[in-house]
Amino acid sequence: MATIIGVRFRNAGKLYYFDPGEHWPLPGQFVIVETARGMEYGQVIAGVREVSEELITPPLKTILRIADERDARHTQENMVFEKEAYHICQHKIDEHKLDMKLVGVEQTFDNTKLLFYFTANGRVDFRSLVKDLASVFRTRIELRQIGVRDEAKMLGGLGPCGRPLCCASFLGDFQPVSIKMAKEQNLSLNPIKISGVCGRLMCCLKYEEDNYEQTRKTMPRLGKEVETPEGFGMVIDLNILKETVTVRVRRGDSSEIKTWPVQDVRWFKPPQPVVLHPIDEAEKPAHRMGKRTERTVERQRAAQPEDAMESAVSSEAAPPDEELPLEELVEEELTEAALVVEELAQEELAEEELPLEALAAEDDEELLDTEPLTEELGESDAGDDWRKVVAEALKNAQDSPR
């Protein structure tokens, strides 16, 4: 966690964060801080607090000191000097005949830099103007071109509503505003009515946009067929703020227009998409071993020696310490299935490659195993009359019933 405070340098300006260090100023106090432009005099808006380090951009600069009365008098002197510099710069702009409008002047607290803000329709070559201003003020000069929104923020004024401009009162940053927001709020698309002092779309169009979007999701669309307490009809108007629906109700050959609260109107709503939740391991069905996998296991057990079988039985009887994850189980089952398929393919290939003579020999072996044609001869019977003995054995085999 990092300890920070929020400091603002101008009225309704952007809020910058600093490390309080040894000083713990309270909200409302003024401090002197070091910035990219030099030393600045600002007011503490957000007091000391702790935030996650992921939300800040390190490194944070540390507050130099808490401002005193002497620093406040120096700031007032700088403000008087800024007004004089404004008139001098305006006179120089007229001398050089530059197409630019001077908006404001700022001087850093340590008087090391003087900034001039201006607006222009395009790019302006102000190199000669910078040289003249540097020869007059004997300090570093910087000219910055700003937009019309920043101009209105710096100058201030009254908006179409009669109140002070939002950007000059409390807005820190400008939010993007589009013409779609005006359409969503059923406002007139007349540029004069939806534009602010700066000539751009009013910032206040963004304030209620989220409420309009959320409320519109709970209301039927224009042209939708709905059911009202007095019958069926079609939606012709919506009032988002009052949350009412205007419906043209059919009365036979004629129709009648009436307004109801959205709670009294019913319409067909499309079903919400089903969100598939992951199945827990306990809810998953037990895996069933196929016949081919069982055969493979039996063959492996038959091929194992007795010692290995005993160790395997003991390992199976012992409860497992840790259950294998689902991915490893699936991978193991796929490997077993691949081995079974490979064995079956090899057996089929071996049967196809056997020659006809080998198949005939196998058939003869099976026949001999079931029905022997001859009897085994002992050593005593094997003499010179072996031909007679063989002939008698063949005859007995032919006469015997099958």
C-alpha positions as a Markdown table, in Angstrom:
| # | Residue | x | y | z |
|---|---|---|---|---|
| 1 | Met | 0.0 | 0.0 | 0.0 |
| 2 | Ala | 1.2 | 3.5 | -0.9 |
| 3 | Thr | 0.4 | 6.7 | 1.1 |
| 4 | Ile | -0.8 | 9.6 | -1.1 |
| 5 | Ile | -2.5 | 13.0 | -1.1 |
| 6 | Gly | -4.4 | 14.8 | -3.9 |
| 7 | Val | -3.3 | 18.3 | -4.9 |
| 8 | Arg | -5.0 | 20.7 | -7.3 |
| 9 | Phe | -3.2 | 23.8 | -8.7 |
| 10 | Arg | -6.1 | 25.6 | -10.4 |
| 11 | Asn | -9.8 | 25.9 | -9.7 |
| 12 | Ala | -11.6 | 22.9 | -11.2 |
| 13 | Gly | -8.3 | 21.6 | -12.5 |
| 14 | Lys | -7.0 | 18.1 | -12.6 |
| 15 | Leu | -6.2 | 16.3 | -9.4 |
| 16 | Tyr | -2.6 | 15.2 | -9.0 |
| 17 | Tyr | -1.2 | 12.8 | -6.4 |
| 18 | Phe | 2.0 | 13.2 | -4.3 |
| 19 | Asp | 3.8 | 11.4 | -1.5 |
| 20 | Pro | 3.2 | 13.3 | 1.7 |
| 21 | Gly | 6.5 | 12.2 | 3.1 |
| 22 | Glu | 7.1 | 13.6 | 6.6 |
| 23 | His | 4.4 | 16.2 | 6.2 |
| 24 | Trp | 0.7 | 15.3 | 6.7 |
| 25 | Pro | -1.3 | 18.3 | 5.5 |
| 26 | Leu | -5.0 | 18.5 | 6.0 |
| 27 | Pro | -7.6 | 19.1 | 3.2 |
| 28 | Gly | -7.8 | 22.8 | 2.4 |
| 29 | Gln | -4.2 | 23.6 | 3.3 |
| 30 | Phe | -1.7 | 24.8 | 0.6 |
| 31 | Val | 1.6 | 23.1 | -0.1 |
| 32 | Ile | 4.7 | 23.6 | -2.2 |
| 33 | Val | 5.4 | 20.6 | -4.5 |
| 34 | Glu | 7.9 | 19.8 | -7.3 |
| 35 | Thr | 6.4 | 19.1 | -10.7 |
| 36 | Ala | 7.6 | 18.7 | -14.3 |
| 37 | Arg | 7.2 | 22.5 | -14.8 |
| 38 | Gly | 9.1 | 23.3 | -11.6 |
| 39 | Met | 7.9 | 24.3 | -8.1 |
| 40 | Glu | 4.2 | 24.9 | -7.8 |
| 41 | Tyr | 1.8 | 26.2 | -5.2 |
| 42 | Gly | -1.3 | 24.0 | -4.8 |
| 43 | Gln | -4.2 | 23.2 | -2.5 |
| 44 | Val | -4.7 | 19.8 | -0.8 |
| 45 | Ile | -8.1 | 18.4 | -2.0 |
| 46 | Ala | -7.8 | 14.8 | -0.9 |
| 47 | Gly | -6.3 | 14.1 | 2.5 |
| 48 | Val | -3.7 | 11.5 | 3.3 |
| 49 | Arg | -4.9 | 8.0 | 2.5 |
| 50 | Glu | -3.5 | 4.6 | 1.5 |
| 51 | Val | -4.2 | 3.0 | -1.9 |
| 52 | Ser | -2.9 | 0.0 | -3.8 |
| 53 | Glu | 0.4 | 0.5 | -5.6 |
| 54 | Glu | -1.2 | -0.8 | -8.8 |
| 55 | Leu | -3.4 | 2.2 | -9.0 |
| 56 | Ile | -0.6 | 4.8 | -9.0 |
| 57 | Thr | 2.2 | 5.6 | -11.5 |
| 58 | Pro | 5.5 | 5.4 | -9.7 |
| 59 | Pro | 7.6 | 7.2 | -8.7 |
| 60 | Leu | 5.5 | 9.7 | -6.8 |
| 61 | Lys | 7.1 | 13.1 | -6.0 |
| 62 | Thr | 7.3 | 14.2 | -2.4 |
| 63 | Ile | 5.8 | 17.4 | -1.0 |
| 64 | Leu | 8.5 | 19.9 | -0.3 |
| 65 | Arg | 6.8 | 21.8 | 2.5 |
| 66 | Ile | 3.5 | 23.2 | 3.8 |
| 67 | Ala | 2.9 | 26.7 | 2.4 |
| 68 | Asp | 3.1 | 29.7 | 4.9 |
| 69 | Glu | 2.0 | 33.3 | 4.6 |
| 70 | Arg | 5.2 | 34.3 | 2.7 |
| 71 | Asp | 4.4 | 31.7 | 0.0 |
| 72 | Ala | 0.8 | 33.0 | -0.2 |
| 73 | Arg | 2.1 | 36.6 | -0.7 |
| 74 | His | 4.5 | 35.4 | -3.4 |
| 75 | Thr | 1.6 | 33.7 | -5.2 |
| 76 | Gln | -0.4 | 37.0 | -5.2 |
| 77 | Glu | 2.5 | 38.8 | -6.7 |
| 78 | Asn | 2.8 | 36.2 | -9.4 |
| 79 | Met | -0.9 | 36.7 | -10.3 |
| 80 | Val | -0.4 | 40.5 | -10.6 |
| 81 | Phe | 2.6 | 39.9 | -12.8 |
| 82 | Glu | 0.6 | 37.4 | -15.0 |
| 83 | Lys | -1.9 | 40.2 | -15.9 |
| 84 | Glu | 0.9 | 42.5 | -16.9 |
| 85 | Ala | 2.5 | 39.8 | -19.0 |
| 86 | Tyr | -0.9 | 39.2 | -20.7 |
| 87 | His | -1.1 | 42.8 | -22.0 |
| 88 | Ile | 2.6 | 42.8 | -23.1 |
| 89 | Cys | 2.1 | 39.5 | -25.0 |
| 90 | Gln | -1.1 | 40.7 | -26.6 |
| 91 | His | 0.7 | 43.9 | -27.8 |
| 92 | Lys | 3.5 | 41.7 | -29.3 |
| 93 | Ile | 1.0 | 39.5 | -31.1 |
| 94 | Asp | -0.5 | 42.6 | -32.7 |
| 95 | Glu | 2.9 | 43.8 | -33.8 |
| 96 | His | 3.7 | 40.5 | -35.5 |
| 97 | Lys | 0.2 | 40.2 | -37.0 |
| 98 | Leu | -0.3 | 36.6 | -35.9 |
| 99 | Asp | -3.6 | 34.9 | -36.3 |
| 100 | Met | -3.9 | 33.7 | -32.7 |
| 101 | Lys | -6.0 | 34.5 | -29.7 |
| 102 | Leu | -4.3 | 34.8 | -26.3 |
| 103 | Val | -6.2 | 33.1 | -23.6 |
| 104 | Gly | -4.2 | 33.2 | -20.4 |
| 105 | Val | -0.8 | 33.4 | -18.8 |
| 106 | Glu | 0.7 | 31.3 | -16.0 |
| 107 | Gln | 4.0 | 31.7 | -14.1 |
| 108 | Thr | 5.6 | 29.0 | -12.0 |
| 109 | Phe | 6.0 | 29.5 | -8.3 |
| 110 | Asp | 9.8 | 29.8 | -8.6 |
| 111 | Asn | 9.6 | 32.3 | -11.5 |
| 112 | Thr | 11.7 | 30.0 | -13.8 |
| 113 | Lys | 9.1 | 29.6 | -16.6 |
| 114 | Leu | 6.3 | 31.7 | -18.2 |
| 115 | Leu | 3.5 | 29.9 | -20.0 |
| 116 | Phe | 1.2 | 31.6 | -22.6 |
| 117 | Tyr | -2.0 | 29.7 | -23.7 |
| 118 | Phe | -3.6 | 30.6 | -27.0 |
| 119 | Thr | -6.1 | 29.3 | -29.6 |
| 120 | Ala | -5.8 | 29.3 | -33.4 |
| 121 | Asn | -7.5 | 27.8 | -36.4 |
| 122 | Gly | -4.3 | 26.2 | -37.6 |
| 123 | Arg | -0.6 | 26.0 | -36.9 |
| 124 | Val | 1.1 | 29.3 | -36.1 |
| 125 | Asp | 4.8 | 30.2 | -36.6 |
| 126 | Phe | 5.5 | 32.1 | -33.4 |
| 127 | Arg | 9.3 | 31.8 | -33.2 |
| 128 | Ser | 9.9 | 35.5 | -33.6 |
| 129 | Leu | 7.2 | 36.2 | -30.9 |
| 130 | Val | 9.1 | 33.9 | -28.5 |
| 131 | Lys | 12.3 | 35.7 | -29.1 |
| 132 | Asp | 10.7 | 39.1 | -28.4 |
| 133 | Leu | 9.0 | 37.8 | -25.2 |
| 134 | Ala | 12.3 | 36.2 | -24.0 |
| 135 | Ser | 14.1 | 39.6 | -24.5 |
| 136 | Val | 11.4 | 41.4 | -22.4 |
| 137 | Phe | 10.9 | 39.0 | -19.5 |
| 138 | Arg | 14.4 | 37.5 | -19.3 |
| 139 | Thr | 13.1 | 34.0 | -18.5 |
| 140 | Arg | 12.1 | 30.8 | -20.2 |
| 141 | Ile | 9.0 | 31.3 | -22.5 |
| 142 | Glu | 6.6 | 28.5 | -23.5 |
| 143 | Leu | 3.6 | 28.9 | -25.8 |
| 144 | Arg | 0.9 | 26.2 | -25.8 |
| 145 | Gln | -2.0 | 25.9 | -28.2 |
| 146 | Ile | -5.2 | 24.7 | -26.6 |
| 147 | Gly | -8.7 | 23.8 | -27.8 |
| 148 | Val | -12.0 | 25.7 | -27.4 |
| 149 | Arg | -13.1 | 23.5 | -24.4 |
| 150 | Asp | -9.9 | 24.4 | -22.5 |
| 151 | Glu | -10.5 | 28.0 | -23.4 |
| 152 | Ala | -13.9 | 28.0 | -21.9 |
| 153 | Lys | -12.6 | 26.2 | -18.8 |
| 154 | Met | -9.9 | 28.9 | -18.3 |
| 155 | Leu | -12.1 | 31.9 | -19.0 |
| 156 | Gly | -15.3 | 30.7 | -17.3 |
| 157 | Gly | -18.8 | 32.1 | -17.9 |
| 158 | Leu | -22.5 | 31.2 | -17.7 |
| 159 | Gly | -24.0 | 28.3 | -19.5 |
| 160 | Pro | -27.4 | 28.1 | -21.3 |
| 161 | Cys | -28.9 | 27.0 | -18.0 |
| 162 | Gly | -27.9 | 30.2 | -16.3 |
| 163 | Arg | -25.4 | 28.6 | -14.0 |
| 164 | Pro | -21.6 | 28.9 | -14.0 |
| 165 | Leu | -19.9 | 26.6 | -16.5 |
| 166 | Cys | -19.5 | 23.0 | -15.3 |
| 167 | Cys | -15.9 | 22.8 | -16.6 |
| 168 | Ala | -14.9 | 26.0 | -14.8 |
| 169 | Ser | -16.7 | 24.9 | -11.5 |
| 170 | Phe | -16.1 | 21.3 | -10.7 |
| 171 | Leu | -15.2 | 19.2 | -13.8 |
| 172 | Gly | -11.6 | 17.9 | -13.6 |
| 173 | Asp | -11.4 | 16.1 | -16.9 |
| 174 | Phe | -13.5 | 16.4 | -20.1 |
| 175 | Gln | -15.6 | 13.3 | -20.8 |
| 176 | Pro | -16.3 | 12.3 | -24.4 |
| 177 | Val | -19.8 | 13.4 | -25.6 |
| 178 | Ser | -21.5 | 12.2 | -28.7 |
| 179 | Ile | -24.7 | 13.1 | -30.6 |
| 180 | Lys | -26.0 | 9.6 | -29.8 |
| 181 | Met | -26.5 | 10.7 | -26.2 |
| 182 | Ala | -28.8 | 13.5 | -27.3 |
| 183 | Lys | -30.8 | 11.0 | -29.4 |
| 184 | Glu | -31.0 | 8.6 | -26.4 |
| 185 | Gln | -32.5 | 11.4 | -24.3 |
| 186 | Asn | -35.0 | 12.5 | -26.9 |
| 187 | Leu | -33.5 | 16.0 | -27.1 |
| 188 | Ser | -33.8 | 18.3 | -30.1 |
| 189 | Leu | -30.9 | 17.9 | -32.5 |
| 190 | Asn | -30.7 | 21.6 | -33.1 |
| 191 | Pro | -27.0 | 22.5 | -32.6 |
| 192 | Ile | -27.9 | 25.8 | -30.9 |
| 193 | Lys | -29.9 | 23.9 | -28.1 |
| 194 | Ile | -27.4 | 21.2 | -27.4 |
| 195 | Ser | -24.1 | 23.1 | -27.8 |
| 196 | Gly | -22.4 | 24.9 | -25.0 |
| 197 | Val | -20.4 | 28.2 | -24.8 |
| 198 | Cys | -17.4 | 26.6 | -26.4 |
| 199 | Gly | -19.4 | 25.5 | -29.5 |
| 200 | Arg | -19.1 | 21.8 | -28.7 |
| 201 | Leu | -21.8 | 19.5 | -27.3 |
| 202 | Met | -22.7 | 20.3 | -23.7 |
| 203 | Cys | -20.9 | 18.2 | -21.1 |
| 204 | Cys | -24.1 | 17.8 | -19.1 |
| 205 | Leu | -25.4 | 15.3 | -21.8 |
| 206 | Lys | -23.1 | 12.8 | -20.2 |
| 207 | Tyr | -24.5 | 13.2 | -16.7 |
| 208 | Glu | -27.8 | 11.2 | -17.2 |
| 209 | Glu | -26.7 | 8.9 | -20.0 |
| 210 | Asp | -26.1 | 5.9 | -17.7 |
| 211 | Asn | -29.6 | 6.3 | -16.1 |
| 212 | Tyr | -31.2 | 6.5 | -19.5 |
| 213 | Glu | -29.5 | 3.4 | -20.7 |
| 214 | Gln | -30.4 | 1.4 | -17.6 |
| 215 | Thr | -34.0 | 2.5 | -17.6 |
| 216 | Arg | -34.5 | 2.0 | -21.3 |
| 217 | Lys | -33.6 | -1.7 | -20.8 |
| 218 | Thr | -36.6 | -2.2 | -18.6 |
| 219 | Met | -39.1 | -0.6 | -21.0 |
| 220 | Pro | -40.5 | -1.8 | -24.4 |
| 221 | Arg | -39.2 | -0.4 | -27.6 |
| 222 | Leu | -41.1 | 2.0 | -29.9 |
| 223 | Gly | -43.5 | 0.1 | -32.2 |
| 224 | Lys | -43.7 | -2.9 | -29.8 |
| 225 | Glu | -47.0 | -4.7 | -29.4 |
| 226 | Val | -47.9 | -4.7 | -25.7 |
| 227 | Glu | -50.8 | -5.6 | -23.4 |
| 228 | Thr | -52.3 | -2.9 | -21.3 |
| 229 | Pro | -55.1 | -3.0 | -18.7 |
| 230 | Glu | -57.6 | -2.0 | -21.5 |
| 231 | Gly | -56.4 | -4.2 | -24.2 |
| 232 | Phe | -53.6 | -4.7 | -26.8 |
| 233 | Gly | -51.9 | -1.8 | -28.5 |
| 234 | Met | -48.6 | -0.5 | -29.9 |
| 235 | Val | -46.0 | 1.7 | -28.1 |
| 236 | Ile | -45.8 | 5.2 | -29.7 |
| 237 | Asp | -43.8 | 7.1 | -27.0 |
| 238 | Leu | -41.6 | 6.6 | -23.9 |
| 239 | Asn | -40.9 | 8.9 | -21.0 |
| 240 | Ile | -37.7 | 7.7 | -19.5 |
| 241 | Leu | -37.7 | 10.1 | -16.5 |
| 242 | Lys | -41.3 | 9.3 | -15.5 |
| 243 | Glu | -41.0 | 5.7 | -16.6 |
| 244 | Thr | -44.3 | 5.8 | -18.5 |
| 245 | Val | -45.4 | 4.2 | -21.8 |
| 246 | Thr | -47.8 | 5.8 | -24.3 |
| 247 | Val | -49.8 | 3.2 | -26.2 |
| 248 | Arg | -52.2 | 3.4 | -29.0 |
| 249 | Val | -55.0 | 0.9 | -28.0 |
| 250 | Arg | -57.1 | -0.6 | -30.6 |
| 251 | Arg | -60.9 | -0.1 | -30.2 |
| 252 | Gly | -62.4 | -2.1 | -33.1 |
| 253 | Asp | -62.0 | 0.1 | -36.2 |
| 254 | Ser | -60.7 | 3.0 | -34.2 |
| 255 | Ser | -57.9 | 3.5 | -31.7 |
| 256 | Glu | -57.3 | 5.5 | -28.5 |
| 257 | Ile | -54.0 | 6.9 | -27.1 |
| 258 | Lys | -53.4 | 6.4 | -23.4 |
| 259 | Thr | -50.4 | 6.5 | -21.0 |
| 260 | Trp | -49.6 | 3.9 | -18.3 |
| 261 | Pro | -46.8 | 3.3 | -15.9 |
| 262 | Val | -44.3 | 0.7 | -17.2 |
| 263 | Gln | -45.3 | -1.6 | -14.4 |
| 264 | Asp | -48.9 | -1.9 | -15.8 |
| 265 | Val | -47.8 | -2.9 | -19.3 |
| 266 | Arg | -46.8 | -6.4 | -20.3 |
| 267 | Trp | -45.0 | -7.5 | -23.4 |
| 268 | Phe | -43.0 | -10.4 | -24.7 |
| 269 | Lys | -39.4 | -10.3 | -23.4 |
| 270 | Pro | -36.8 | -12.4 | -25.2 |
| 271 | Pro | -35.3 | -15.0 | -23.0 |
| 272 | Gln | -32.0 | -14.2 | -21.3 |
| 273 | Pro | -29.0 | -16.1 | -22.5 |
| 274 | Val | -28.2 | -19.1 | -20.4 |
| 275 | Val | -24.9 | -18.9 | -18.6 |
| 276 | Leu | -23.2 | -22.3 | -18.4 |
| 277 | His | -21.5 | -22.8 | -15.1 |
| 278 | Pro | -18.5 | -25.2 | -14.8 |
| 279 | Ile | -19.4 | -28.6 | -13.4 |
| 280 | Asp | -17.8 | -29.5 | -10.1 |
| 281 | Glu | -15.6 | -32.6 | -9.9 |
| 282 | Ala | -18.0 | -34.2 | -7.4 |
| 283 | Glu | -21.0 | -33.8 | -9.8 |
| 284 | Lys | -19.2 | -35.4 | -12.8 |
| 285 | Pro | -20.3 | -39.0 | -13.6 |
| 286 | Ala | -17.8 | -41.8 | -12.9 |
| 287 | His | -15.9 | -42.9 | -16.0 |
| 288 | Arg | -16.9 | -46.3 | -17.4 |
| 289 | Met | -14.2 | -48.5 | -18.7 |
| 290 | Gly | -14.9 | -50.0 | -22.1 |
| 291 | Lys | -14.5 | -53.6 | -23.0 |
| 292 | Arg | -11.3 | -53.1 | -25.0 |
| 293 | Thr | -9.7 | -51.2 | -22.2 |
| 294 | Glu | -10.6 | -54.1 | -19.8 |
| 295 | Arg | -9.0 | -56.6 | -22.2 |
| 296 | Thr | -5.8 | -54.5 | -22.3 |
| 297 | Val | -5.7 | -54.4 | -18.5 |
| 298 | Glu | -6.2 | -58.1 | -18.3 |
| 299 | Arg | -3.4 | -58.8 | -20.8 |
| 300 | Gln | -1.1 | -56.5 | -18.9 |
| 301 | Arg | -1.8 | -58.2 | -15.6 |
| 302 | Ala | -1.3 | -61.6 | -17.2 |
| 303 | Ala | 2.1 | -60.5 | -18.6 |
| 304 | Gln | 3.3 | -59.1 | -15.2 |
| 305 | Pro | 5.2 | -61.4 | -12.8 |
| 306 | Glu | 3.7 | -62.4 | -9.5 |
| 307 | Asp | 5.7 | -59.9 | -7.5 |
| 308 | Ala | 4.6 | -57.1 | -9.7 |
| 309 | Met | 1.0 | -58.3 | -9.4 |
| 310 | Glu | 1.2 | -58.3 | -5.6 |
| 311 | Ser | 2.6 | -54.8 | -5.5 |
| 312 | Ala | -0.1 | -53.6 | -7.9 |
| 313 | Val | -2.8 | -55.1 | -5.8 |
| 314 | Ser | -1.4 | -53.6 | -2.6 |
| 315 | Ser | -1.2 | -50.2 | -4.4 |
| 316 | Glu | -4.8 | -50.5 | -5.5 |
| 317 | Ala | -6.0 | -51.4 | -2.1 |
| 318 | Ala | -4.3 | -48.4 | -0.5 |
| 319 | Pro | -6.3 | -45.2 | -0.6 |
| 320 | Pro | -4.7 | -42.6 | -2.9 |
| 321 | Asp | -3.1 | -39.6 | -1.2 |
| 322 | Glu | -4.1 | -37.1 | -3.9 |
| 323 | Glu | -6.6 | -37.3 | -6.6 |
| 324 | Leu | -5.4 | -36.7 | -10.1 |
| 325 | Pro | -6.7 | -33.6 | -11.8 |
| 326 | Leu | -9.2 | -33.9 | -14.6 |
| 327 | Glu | -6.8 | -33.1 | -17.3 |
| 328 | Glu | -4.4 | -35.9 | -16.3 |
| 329 | Leu | -7.3 | -38.4 | -16.1 |
| 330 | Val | -8.5 | -37.5 | -19.6 |
| 331 | Glu | -5.0 | -37.7 | -21.0 |
| 332 | Glu | -4.5 | -41.2 | -19.4 |
| 333 | Glu | -7.8 | -42.5 | -20.8 |
| 334 | Leu | -6.9 | -41.2 | -24.3 |
| 335 | Thr | -3.5 | -42.9 | -24.1 |
| 336 | Glu | -5.1 | -46.2 | -23.1 |
| 337 | Ala | -7.7 | -45.9 | -25.9 |
| 338 | Ala | -4.9 | -45.2 | -28.4 |
| 339 | Leu | -3.0 | -48.3 | -27.3 |
| 340 | Val | -6.1 | -50.5 | -27.6 |
| 341 | Val | -6.7 | -49.2 | -31.1 |
| 342 | Glu | -3.1 | -49.8 | -32.1 |
| 343 | Glu | -3.2 | -53.4 | -30.8 |
| 344 | Leu | -6.4 | -54.2 | -32.7 |
| 345 | Ala | -4.9 | -52.7 | -35.8 |
| 346 | Gln | -1.8 | -54.8 | -35.5 |
| 347 | Glu | -3.8 | -58.0 | -34.9 |
| 348 | Glu | -6.0 | -57.3 | -38.0 |
| 349 | Leu | -2.8 | -56.5 | -40.0 |
| 350 | Ala | -1.2 | -59.7 | -38.8 |
| 351 | Glu | -4.2 | -61.8 | -39.9 |
| 352 | Glu | -4.2 | -60.2 | -43.3 |
| 353 | Glu | -0.5 | -60.9 | -43.8 |
| 354 | Leu | -0.7 | -64.6 | -42.8 |
| 355 | Pro | -0.4 | -66.8 | -46.0 |
| 356 | Leu | -2.9 | -69.4 | -46.9 |
| 357 | Glu | -0.6 | -72.3 | -46.0 |
| 358 | Ala | -0.3 | -70.9 | -42.4 |
| 359 | Leu | -4.0 | -70.6 | -42.0 |
| 360 | Ala | -4.4 | -74.2 | -43.2 |
| 361 | Ala | -1.8 | -75.3 | -40.7 |
| 362 | Glu | -3.6 | -73.5 | -37.9 |
| 363 | Asp | -6.9 | -75.3 | -38.9 |
| 364 | Asp | -5.1 | -78.7 | -38.9 |
| 365 | Glu | -3.6 | -78.0 | -35.5 |
| 366 | Glu | -7.1 | -77.2 | -34.1 |
| 367 | Leu | -8.4 | -80.4 | -35.7 |
| 368 | Leu | -5.6 | -82.5 | -34.3 |
| 369 | Asp | -6.2 | -81.0 | -30.8 |
| 370 | Thr | -9.9 | -82.0 | -30.9 |
| 371 | Glu | -9.8 | -85.3 | -32.9 |
| 372 | Pro | -6.5 | -87.1 | -33.1 |
| 373 | Leu | -6.1 | -89.3 | -36.2 |
| 374 | Thr | -3.4 | -91.5 | -34.8 |
| 375 | Glu | -2.3 | -92.9 | -31.5 |
| 376 | Glu | 1.0 | -92.3 | -30.0 |
| 377 | Leu | 3.4 | -95.2 | -30.5 |
| 378 | Gly | 5.7 | -96.4 | -27.8 |
| 379 | Glu | 9.3 | -97.3 | -28.3 |
| 380 | Ser | 8.5 | -101.1 | -28.0 |
| 381 | Asp | 6.0 | -101.0 | -30.8 |
| 382 | Ala | 8.3 | -99.2 | -33.2 |
| 383 | Gly | 9.8 | -102.1 | -35.1 |
| 384 | Asp | 10.0 | -103.4 | -38.7 |
| 385 | Asp | 6.2 | -103.8 | -39.0 |
| 386 | Trp | 5.5 | -100.0 | -38.5 |
| 387 | Arg | 3.7 | -99.8 | -41.7 |
| 388 | Lys | 1.1 | -102.4 | -40.5 |
| 389 | Val | 0.7 | -100.5 | -37.2 |
| 390 | Val | 0.0 | -97.2 | -39.0 |
| 391 | Ala | -2.5 | -98.8 | -41.4 |
| 392 | Glu | -4.4 | -100.3 | -38.5 |
| 393 | Ala | -4.5 | -97.0 | -36.6 |
| 394 | Leu | -5.8 | -95.2 | -39.7 |
| 395 | Lys | -8.5 | -97.9 | -40.2 |
| 396 | Asn | -9.6 | -97.6 | -36.5 |
| 397 | Ala | -9.8 | -93.9 | -36.8 |
| 398 | Gln | -12.0 | -94.1 | -39.9 |
| 399 | Asp | -14.3 | -96.7 | -38.4 |
| 400 | Ser | -14.8 | -94.8 | -35.1 |
| 401 | Pro | -18.0 | -92.7 | -35.0 |
| 402 | Arg | -17.8 | -88.9 | -34.8 |
